[in-house]
């Protein structure tokens, strides 16, 4: 729905939502970020250690690291006080 709203439908090879069924035995708890990140890597045909997650919250960072992925953090005004020390890179603008 959000991709349609912003005119982005068709710009991504793989999409996932809360309704996407994920094999919990293969990926872990399907409601947790690491499982969803691992699922996406498989769908893209990539090894997890070759993936980079771009996120704005510490929970994105934890999920990426638990999935074995790299992480670029772009904190926002609500998350800037969170701990991004484990991020591979922290940027103030996505253009960075």
Secondary structure in CASP SS format (residue, H / E / C, confidence):
PFRMAT SS
TARGET T0000
AUTHOR 0000-0000-0000
METHOD secondary structure of the structure
MODEL  1
X C 1.00
X H 1.00
X H 1.00
X H 1.00
X H 1.00
X C 1.00
X C 1.00
X C 1.00
X C 1.00
X C 1.00
X C 1.00
X C 1.00
X C 1.00
X C 1.00
X C 1.00
X C 1.00
X C 1.00
X C 1.00
X C 1.00
X C 1.00
X C 1.00
X C 1.00
X C 1.00
X H 1.00
X H 1.00
X H 1.00
X H 1.00
X C 1.00
X C 1.00
X C 1.00
X C 1.00
X C 1.00
X H 1.00
X H 1.00
X H 1.00
X H 1.00
X H 1.00
X H 1.00
X H 1.00
X H 1.00
X H 1.00
X H 1.00
X H 1.00
X H 1.00
X C 1.00
X C 1.00
X C 1.00
X H 1.00
X H 1.00
X H 1.00
X C 1.00
X E 1.00
X E 1.00
X E 1.00
X E 1.00
X C 1.00
X C 1.00
X H 1.00
X H 1.00
X H 1.00
X H 1.00
X H 1.00
X H 1.00
X H 1.00
X H 1.00
X H 1.00
X C 1.00
X C 1.00
X C 1.00
X E 1.00
X E 1.00
X E 1.00
X E 1.00
X C 1.00
X C 1.00
X C 1.00
X C 1.00
X C 1.00
X C 1.00
X C 1.00
X C 1.00
X C 1.00
X C 1.00
X C 1.00
X C 1.00
X C 1.00
X C 1.00
X C 1.00
X E 1.00
X E 1.00
X C 1.00
X C 1.00
X C 1.00
X C 1.00
X C 1.00
X C 1.00
END
